[in-house]
Amino acid sequence: MAGSSHGHTPAAWTGVIIAFIGFCVAGAFMVMASPLGFWAGMVIVVLGGVVGVAMRAAGLGQPKGTHPTHDVASAAGN
């Protein structure tokens, strides 16, 4: 995947970082046996996905059709 530039956008990085923080929060509260804190962490995980999608819609993600793999796949099908 390193050659495909998959996920190298501000939208992808931001979404993943927020989700990672959510998993850390949820994991810490799970160890502390606090269900409310665990579910708060899960909300942060979902928020990371929402932020990533919103940033992609705002133009900060990788546009569809510009991926080099798509060009190779369409050329092979012809």
C-alpha positions in Angstrom: 0.0 0.0 0.0 2.9 2.3 0.4 3.1 2.9 -3.4 -0.7 3.6 -3.7 -0.8 6.7 -1.5 -3.7 5.1 0.3 -4.8 7.2 3.3 -2.2 9.9 2.9 -4.6 12.8 3.3 -5.5 15.2 6.1 -9.0 13.6 6.3 -7.6 10.1 6.8 -5.0 11.1 9.3 -7.4 13.2 11.4 -10.1 10.5 11.4 -7.6 7.8 12.4 -6.0 9.9 15.2 -9.4 10.8 16.7 -10.5 7.1 16.5 -7.2 6.0 18.1 -7.7 8.5 21.0 -11.2 7.1 21.4 -9.9 3.5 21.6 -7.4 4.6 24.2 -10.1 6.2 26.3 -12.4 3.2 25.9 -9.6 0.8 26.8 -8.6 2.8 29.9 -12.1 3.0 31.2 -12.7 -0.7 30.5 -9.7 -1.6 32.7 -11.1 0.8 35.4 -14.5 -1.0 35.1 -16.4 2.2 34.2 -19.1 1.5 31.6 -19.9 5.2 31.1 -16.3 6.1 30.3 -16.1 3.1 27.9 -19.1 4.2 26.0 -17.8 7.8 25.9 -14.6 6.4 24.3 -16.7 4.6 21.7 -18.5 7.8 20.9 -15.1 9.4 20.3 -14.3 6.5 17.9 -17.5 7.1 15.9 -16.8 10.9 16.0 -13.4 10.1 14.3 -15.2 8.5 11.4 -17.7 11.3 11.1 -14.9 13.9 11.1 -13.0 11.9 8.4 -16.0 11.7 6.2 -16.8 15.4 6.7 -13.3 16.4 5.9 -13.3 14.3 2.7 -16.6 15.9 1.7 -14.9 19.3 2.2 -12.2 18.3 -0.3 -9.4 17.3 2.1 -9.5 13.6 1.1 -8.3 11.7 -1.9 -10.7 12.3 -4.8 -12.1 9.3 -6.5 -10.7 8.3 -9.9 -7.2 9.8 -9.3 -5.8 6.6 -7.7 -3.1 5.0 -9.9 -4.6 1.5 -9.2 -7.8 2.5 -10.9 -6.0 3.4 -14.0 -4.2 0.1 -14.1 -7.4 -1.9 -13.4 -9.3 0.0 -16.2 -6.5 -0.5 -18.7 -6.3 -4.3 -17.9 -10.0 -4.7 -18.5 -9.9 -3.2 -22.1 
